[in-house]
Amino acid sequence: MSGVESGPPGLGVAAGRGDRSGRGDPPGLGVPAGRGARSGPTPALRQLLTLGQAMLRGFFRDRNALFFTFLFPLMFLVIFGLIFRDSGQTRPTTIGVVGSGPVISALPATVVKATPYASEEQALTKVRAGDLPAVLIEQGDSVVLRFSAADMVRAGILQGIVASVVDHANLAATGQLPRYRLVATQVEASNLEPIQFITPGILSWGVATSAAFGAALTLVSWRRKQILRRVRLSPAPVWTVLGARVGVSLVTAVVQAVVFVGVALLPIFGLRLTGTWWLALPLLIAGTLAFVSVGLLVGAVAKTDEAASAMANFIVLPMAFLSGTFFDISQAPRWLQVVSEALPLRHMNDGMIAVLVRGQGASALVTPLLVLVGFTVVVTAVAVRVFSWDEA
């Protein structure tokens, strides 16, 4: 090679700096003239640092990469944090009532707001129009609850409330004292905000997305521009390419964690870190490595940037929905929960919640770390098997 070839900063091939075989070396990937290998970092370390710096510069110069790495997942954190910020406060559900009696008068005002209507048909019109979730009609000893099927969750809650009030009314009518008393308390601290459970999932998903996409697009782009070929022909060991990509992904993941947690700690959201929050660091590293391996596999198979993006999206996005990132899947069908247990993002989410929210110790990370490390080893082995330095 002669002259200066184009490529990422720090990976150009300078004219007149060839080795004994006549090939030029990327600056910083060989031992500079006039300086022995005994001084400063070893050649392999210099090569690793040069590749890492080139990747970091390319990453921070790419506005699209910065947006989808930081702003896009942060947008979900902010939106969900604002939507569910007051979800812990009880807001009474407005229902229509027709008639009067001990049941209607005993409805708890903290959870049910009773709006009286002159007739049953007038109230049912409101229910059919979607203006009311239900109407309660009480005439003498008859109590009837008519509800809308538009929101079966709310309808079920209202049925439970009315059934409880009716039971109490029946018991009071017999003149007997209650034998049993229910005491309901929250396991977690009463001052926990919804952001406690939103942040770990969004952080895990953001790290997974940036690690997978970053590794995949870097490999595809460098292969297409023949930069991988030049790196292979240089004195740089093959592992320096992988090490540089992993290093960039780890730096990015740490910055993401700092930014996301910093935003969630703002008073408007109210995140409260537990005493074992620092245990999230090994989980962050293991999760990043797992999804870097996904990116390496995608980058080894895909031939274009568009194909790499589509394949990474096909893997990571469904995994986010099946892993409980955006909503709880505990009520999902059993087979879907089994599939979820096999996904690395599910274990990363569970581990993050365990140490950031529930304050559990290192024992809570044993299973997530084993799953993530095992996943990394297997997927990386497959990626190495199908990897190619040049376009086919």
Order of alpha helices (4+ residues) and beta strands (2+ residues): alpha-alpha-alpha-beta-alpha-beta-alpha-beta-beta-alpha-alpha-alpha-alpha-alpha-alpha-alpha-alpha-alpha
